[in-house]
Amino acid sequence: MTDSTQKPVKKAGGKPASGASKSPRRRAREFALQGLYQWRIGGADEAAIEAHVQEIAGFDKADRNFYQALLRGVLKQRVDLAEAIAPYLDRKFDELSPIEASILLLGGYELQAHPETPYRVIINEAIELAKSYGGTDGHKYVNGVLDKLAAKLRPVEVEARNKR
């Protein structure tokens, strides 16, 4: 949001509402989340999602390749990802809100497919997505589930961090 002078309007806490300081990768995650949401709600296919999302304002500031890798990877591996996440849920995967389900798929995919990104970074990014787009305490749920999934998918990295 901007005011008439085009300066970012600040949210409570003094953070710019415009996301002016967001990295291209964070923006890519946000756009991937939007695409996954479209898929969960409307059943749109990958090509339709990509065509629509790439026309949204601000997409030019996102890491296009990372966005495509996330969206395509999650859609391709969605069944396996949901099965990997399921043991850490308190309900069936299909009963999750579309936003939280999409964030968990996205986080799970990154944990699995992007070992170069520290697991804490992936979880923190997922928490931020949940705070911005999810329900009131959705970020706490996302954090708990991804923490447990990370311990399974990246046991050496998690154990090394826990020993510090």
KEKE-3310 file (N, C-alpha, C; in steps of 0.2 Angstrom, whole numbers, plus 5000, padded with zeros to 4 digits):
npx = (5004:5002:5004:4998:5010:5017:5025:5030:5017:5017:5015:5008:5020:5030:5035:5037:5022:5023:5032:5044:5057:5059:5067:5071:5070:5061:5050:5048:5044:5031:5024:5024:5016:5004:5001:5000:4989:4979:4979:4975:4962:4955:4959:4967:4978:4996:5002:4991:4992:5005:5004:4995:5000:5012:5008:5004:5006:5022:5029:5040:5050:5053:5062:5062:5066:5067:5054:5047:5054:5050:5035:5033:5040:5033:5020:5022:5027:5017:5009:5018:5024:5013:5011:5023:5021:5010:5011:5014:5003:4988:4976:4968:4977:4969:4960:4966:4968:4967:4978:4987:4990:4996:5007:5014:5016:5025:5036:5040:5044:5055:5063:5066:5071:5080:5094:5104:5099:5098:5089:5082:5081:5072:5060:5058:5055:5043:5035:5034:5026:5015:5011:5008:4998:4990:4979:4975:4984:4991:5004:5011:5007:5012:5025:5028:5025:5034:5046:5046:5046:5058:5067:5066:5069:5081:5091:5105:5108:5099:5102:5115:5113:5105:5115:5122)
npy = (4994:5011:5029:5045:5050:5040:5033:5019:5013:5010:4995:4990:4990:4995:4990:4991:4990:4987:4978:4981:4978:4964:4949:4943:4929:4927:4933:4925:4913:4918:4920:4907:4901:4908:4902:4889:4890:4893:4881:4872:4877:4880:4870:4873:4871:4868:4876:4886:4892:4897:4906:4915:4920:4926:4938:4946:4960:4965:4953:4954:4957:4945:4930:4922:4909:4902:4902:4895:4883:4879:4879:4870:4859:4856:4853:4842:4833:4832:4822:4813:4822:4826:4814:4812:4823:4820:4811:4820:4828:4834:4831:4825:4828:4833:4841:4852:4870:4878:4887:4884:4871:4872:4880:4871:4860:4867:4871:4858:4853:4861:4858:4845:4846:4856:4856:4865:4876:4881:4872:4879:4892:4889:4885:4897:4905:4899:4901:4915:4916:4910:4919:4930:4926:4916:4909:4915:4908:4900:4900:4895:4881:4877:4879:4869:4857:4858:4858:4845:4837:4842:4836:4823:4823:4830:4825:4825:4839:4845:4839:4844:4857:4857:4853:4865)
npz = (5000:4997:5000:4995:4991:4987:4996:5005:5015:5032:5042:5058:5070:5062:5050:5033:5023:5009:5006:5002:5005:5002:4997:4981:4981:4992:4987:4976:4983:4988:4977:4972:4982:4979:4967:4970:4979:4970:4963:4973:4976:4964:4955:4944:4931:4929:4918:4916:4929:4929:4919:4924:4936:4933:4928:4938:4948:4953:4950:4942:4951:4957:4959:4945:4940:4952:4957:4947:4948:4961:4961:4950:4955:4967:4962:4954:4964:4973:4979:4985:4994:5002:5008:5016:5025:5032:5044:5054:5056:5064:5059:5044:5029:5018:5026:5030:5029:5013:5012:5022:5019:5007:5010:5018:5009:5000:5009:5013:5001:4998:5009:5005:4992:4991:4997:4999:5005:5021:5033:5044:5038:5028:5035:5043:5032:5028:5040:5039:5028:5032:5042:5035:5026:5031:5043:5060:5070:5062:5058:5069:5069:5056:5059:5069:5062:5051:5058:5063:5051:5046:5054:5051:5037:5036:5046:5051:5049:5057:5070:5072:5073:5085:5094:5096)
capx = (5000:5006:4999:4998:5017:5020:5030:5026:5013:5019:5010:5010:5027:5035:5037:5034:5017:5024:5037:5050:5064:5059:5072:5068:5068:5055:5044:5046:5040:5025:5020:5023:5011:4998:5000:4997:4982:4975:4978:4971:4955:4951:4961:4970:4984:5003:5002:4987:4994:5011:5002:4991:5004:5017:5005:5003:5011:5028:5032:5046:5055:5054:5067:5058:5068:5066:5047:5045:5056:5045:5028:5033:5042:5027:5014:5025:5028:5012:5006:5023:5025:5007:5012:5028:5019:5004:5012:5015:4997:4983:4970:4970:4980:4964:4956:4970:4966:4971:4984:4992:4992:5001:5014:5017:5019:5031:5041:5042:5047:5061:5067:5068:5074:5085:5098:5109:5096:5097:5082:5079:5079:5065:5055:5057:5051:5036:5032:5032:5021:5009:5009:5005:4993:4986:4975:4978:4989:4993:5011:5013:5005:5017:5032:5028:5025:5040:5051:5046:5048:5065:5071:5066:5072:5088:5093:5111:5108:5095:5106:5121:5110:5103:5120:5125)
capy = (5000:5018:5035:5049:5052:5034:5031:5013:5014:5005:4991:4990:4987:4999:4987:4993:4985:4986:4972:4984:4975:4957:4947:4940:4922:4927:4935:4919:4909:4921:4919:4900:4900:4910:4897:4883:4891:4893:4874:4869:4880:4879:4865:4875:4867:4872:4882:4892:4895:4901:4912:4920:4923:4930:4944:4949:4966:4963:4947:4955:4957:4939:4925:4918:4902:4898:4902:4890:4876:4878:4878:4864:4853:4854:4850:4835:4828:4833:4816:4811:4827:4825:4808:4814:4828:4817:4809:4826:4832:4832:4829:4823:4833:4837:4845:4858:4876:4878:4891:4880:4865:4874:4882:4864:4857:4872:4870:4851:4852:4865:4854:4839:4847:4862:4855:4871:4881:4879:4871:4885:4897:4886:4885:4904:4908:4896:4904:4922:4916:4909:4925:4935:4924:4911:4910:4918:4904:4895:4900:4890:4875:4876:4878:4863:4852:4858:4856:4838:4835:4843:4831:4817:4824:4832:4823:4827:4846:4847:4837:4848:4864:4856:4853:4871)
capz = (5000:4997:5001:4989:4989:4985:5001:5008:5021:5037:5046:5065:5071:5058:5044:5027:5020:5002:5005:4998:5007:5001:4992:4975:4983:4996:4982:4972:4987:4989:4970:4971:4986:4976:4962:4974:4981:4964:4961:4978:4976:4958:4951:4938:4929:4929:4913:4918:4935:4928:4915:4928:4942:4930:4926:4944:4949:4957:4948:4939:4956:4960:4956:4941:4940:4958:4957:4943:4952:4967:4958:4946:4959:4972:4959:4952:4970:4978:4983:4990:4999:5007:5012:5020:5030:5035:5051:5058:5056:5069:5055:5037:5025:5015:5030:5031:5025:5007:5013:5026:5015:5002:5013:5020:5003:4998:5014:5012:4994:4999:5013:5001:4985:4991:5003:4999:5009:5028:5035:5048:5033:5024:5040:5044:5027:5028:5045:5037:5023:5036:5046:5030:5022:5034:5049:5066:5073:5057:5058:5074:5066:5051:5062:5072:5057:5047:5062:5063:5045:5045:5058:5047:5030:5037:5053:5052:5050:5063:5076:5072:5076:5092:5098:5098)
cpx = (5004:5001:5000:5005:5021:5025:5026:5023:5015:5014:5012:5016:5032:5038:5034:5029:5019:5028:5043:5057:5064:5064:5068:5066:5061:5049:5043:5042:5032:5021:5019:5017:5004:4996:4997:4990:4977:4973:4974:4963:4951:4953:4965:4976:4990:5003:4998:4989:5000:5009:4999:4996:5009:5015:5003:5008:5016:5032:5039:5052:5057:5059:5063:5059:5066:5058:5045:5048:5051:5038:5028:5035:5036:5022:5016:5025:5023:5010:5012:5024:5019:5008:5017:5026:5014:5005:5013:5009:4992:4976:4972:4972:4974:4959:4960:4967:4970:4978:4989:4994:4997:5007:5017:5020:5025:5037:5044:5046:5054:5066:5070:5073:5080:5090:5103:5106:5095:5090:5079:5077:5072:5059:5053:5053:5044:5032:5030:5026:5014:5006:5005:4999:4988:4982:4979:4984:4992:5000:5014:5012:5011:5024:5033:5028:5031:5046:5052:5048:5055:5069:5071:5070:5080:5091:5100:5112:5104:5099:5112:5118:5108:5109:5124:5122)
cpy = (5006:5023:5039:5051:5046:5031:5024:5015:5008:5002:4993:4987:4991:4996:4990:4988:4983:4980:4975:4981:4967:4955:4944:4932:4922:4929:4929:4914:4912:4919:4911:4898:4902:4905:4891:4884:4890:4885:4871:4871:4878:4874:4867:4871:4871:4878:4888:4896:4900:4907:4918:4924:4927:4937:4948:4954:4963:4957:4948:4956:4950:4935:4920:4910:4898:4897:4896:4883:4874:4875:4871:4858:4851:4851:4843:4830:4829:4827:4813:4816:4827:4819:4809:4818:4824:4815:4814:4830:4829:4830:4827:4829:4837:4841:4851:4864:4876:4882:4887:4874:4867:4876:4875:4861:4861:4871:4863:4850:4855:4861:4848:4841:4852:4861:4861:4876:4878:4878:4876:4891:4895:4887:4892:4907:4905:4900:4911:4921:4914:4915:4930:4933:4919:4913:4913:4914:4899:4895:4895:4883:4873:4875:4871:4857:4852:4856:4848:4835:4836:4838:4824:4817:4826:4831:4826:4835:4848:4845:4842:4855:4863:4855:4859:4874)
cpz = (5000:4998:4995:4987:4987:4989:5004:5015:5026:5041:5053:5066:5067:5052:5038:5024:5013:5001:5001:4999:5006:4996:4987:4977:4987:4992:4978:4976:4988:4982:4969:4976:4983:4971:4965:4977:4976:4962:4966:4978:4970:4953:4945:4937:4929:4924:4914:4924:4933:4924:4919:4933:4939:4928:4932:4946:4954:4955:4945:4944:4959:4956:4952:4941:4946:4959:4953:4946:4957:4965:4955:4951:4964:4968:4956:4958:4975:4982:4988:4996:5004:5011:5017:5026:5034:5042:5056:5059:5062:5066:5048:5033:5021:5019:5032:5027:5019:5008:5017:5023:5010:5004:5016:5014:5000:5003:5014:5006:4995:5003:5009:4995:4985:4997:5004:5004:5016:5030:5039:5043:5030:5029:5042:5038:5026:5034:5043:5032:5027:5040:5041:5027:5025:5040:5055:5069:5068:5057:5063:5072:5061:5054:5065:5067:5053:5051:5062:5057:5043:5049:5055:5041:5031:5044:5055:5053:5056:5070:5077:5075:5083:5097:5100:5104)
residu = (MET:THR:ASP:SER:THR:GLN:LYS:PRO:VAL:LYS:LYS:ALA:GLY:GLY:LYS:PRO:ALA:SER:GLY:ALA:SER:LYS:SER:PRO:ARG:ARG:ARG:ALA:ARG:GLU:PHE:ALA:LEU:GLN:GLY:LEU:TYR:GLN:TRP:ARG:ILE:GLY:GLY:ALA:ASP:GLU:ALA:ALA:ILE:GLU:ALA:HIS:VAL:GLN:GLU:ILE:ALA:GLY:PHE:ASP:LYS:ALA:ASP:ARG:ASN:PHE:TYR:GLN:ALA:LEU:LEU:ARG:GLY:VAL:LEU:LYS:GLN:ARG:VAL:ASP:LEU:ALA:GLU:ALA:ILE:ALA:PRO:TYR:LEU:ASP:ARG:LYS:PHE:ASP:GLU:LEU:SER:PRO:ILE:GLU:ALA:SER:ILE:LEU:LEU:LEU:GLY:GLY:TYR:GLU:LEU:GLN:ALA:HIS:PRO:GLU:THR:PRO:TYR:ARG:VAL:ILE:ILE:ASN:GLU:ALA:ILE:GLU:LEU:ALA:LYS:SER:TYR:GLY:GLY:THR:ASP:GLY:HIS:LYS:TYR:VAL:ASN:GLY:VAL:LEU:ASP:LYS:LEU:ALA:ALA:LYS:LEU:ARG:PRO:VAL:GLU:VAL:GLU:ALA:ARG:ASN:LYS:ARG)
# end
